Amino acid sequence: MSRHNDAIRLRHMLGYAYEAFALIENRRREDLDDDRLLELSLIRLIEMIGEAANRISIAFRNQTTSIPWSQIICLRHRLIHGYDSVDNDILWEILTTDIPHLIVELEKIIESPIFEE
């Protein structure tokens, strides 16, 4: 897979992370239980982050160790295959703690000279 495709996937990940973070702005943990559409939207965005991560080349993932690639990809698999047992407490923790960190790291990578061809 080309560096160009990796860059596209990283931008997809960043866009989905921004969307997820925007959806929880001014929200409380309880909103996940009370708003099914919100819950499903957030789960889907995290799945798409994981799918985009999975499509990034292994070589590039090995170069960018600031991103927990395997955890992101495993979370995607867990959400897809464990669709009937999503723990909203864990989901909220990911959204409020891990997603902001992921945004920062993705921005650093995208803005870095690593993409200069």
C-alpha positions in Angstrom: 0.0 0.0 0.0 1.3 3.4 -0.9 2.2 6.2 1.5 -0.6 8.2 -0.3 -3.2 5.6 0.8 -1.8 5.6 4.3 -2.2 9.4 4.4 -5.8 9.1 3.3 -6.6 6.5 5.9 -5.0 8.7 8.6 -7.2 11.6 7.5 -10.2 9.4 7.7 -9.3 8.3 11.2 -8.8 12.0 12.2 -12.1 13.0 10.7 -14.1 10.2 12.4 -12.3 11.1 15.7 -13.3 14.7 15.4 -16.9 13.7 14.7 -17.1 11.4 17.7 -15.6 14.1 20.0 -18.0 16.7 18.7 -20.9 14.4 19.4 -20.0 14.1 23.1 -19.5 17.8 23.5 -21.7 19.0 26.4 -22.9 15.5 26.9 -22.9 13.3 30.0 -22.2 9.6 30.3 -25.9 9.0 30.9 -26.7 10.3 27.5 -25.3 7.1 26.0 -28.0 5.2 27.8 -30.8 7.7 27.1 -30.1 8.4 23.4 -29.8 5.2 21.3 -29.0 7.2 18.2 -26.1 8.9 19.9 -24.8 5.5 21.2 -25.1 3.8 17.8 -23.4 6.8 16.0 -20.5 6.8 18.4 -20.0 3.1 18.1 -20.1 3.3 14.3 -17.5 6.1 14.3 -15.2 4.1 16.5 -15.6 1.1 14.3 -14.7 3.2 11.3 -11.6 4.5 13.0 -10.6 0.9 13.6 -11.3 -0.1 10.0 -9.2 2.8 8.6 -6.4 1.9 11.1 -6.6 -1.7 9.9 -6.1 -0.6 6.3 -2.9 1.4 7.0 0.2 -0.5 5.9 2.0 -2.5 8.5 5.2 -0.7 7.5 3.7 2.7 8.3 2.2 1.4 11.6 5.7 0.2 12.6 7.0 3.7 11.9 4.4 5.5 14.0 4.5 3.9 17.4 2.7 6.8 19.1 -0.6 5.3 17.9 -1.8 2.2 19.7 -2.7 0.5 16.4 -3.4 -3.0 17.7 -5.7 -1.7 20.4 -7.6 0.5 17.9 -8.0 -2.4 15.5 -8.9 -4.9 18.3 -11.6 -2.5 19.6 -13.1 -2.3 16.1 -13.3 -6.1 16.0 -14.7 -6.2 19.6 -17.5 -3.7 18.6 -18.3 -5.5 15.4 -18.3 -9.0 16.8 -19.5 -8.2 20.3 -22.3 -5.9 19.1 -24.6 -7.3 21.8 -22.4 -6.6 24.7 -21.0 -3.1 24.4 -20.2 -1.6 27.8 -21.2 2.1 27.7 -18.9 2.9 30.6 -15.9 1.7 28.7 -17.2 3.4 25.5 -17.5 6.7 27.4 -14.0 6.3 28.8 -12.6 5.7 25.3 -14.5 8.7 23.9 -13.4 11.1 26.7 -9.9 9.9 27.3 -8.5 8.0 24.3 -10.1 9.9 21.4 -8.7 13.3 22.4 -5.2 11.7 22.7 -5.7 10.0 19.3 -6.6 13.3 17.7 -3.5 15.0 19.0 -1.2 12.1 17.8 -2.9 11.9 14.4 -2.5 15.7 13.9 1.2 15.4 14.8 1.7 12.6 12.2 -0.3 14.3 9.5 1.6 17.5 10.0 5.0 15.8 10.2 7.6 15.5 7.3 6.9 11.8 7.2 4.4 12.5 4.4 6.8 14.4 2.2 7.4 12.4 -0.9 
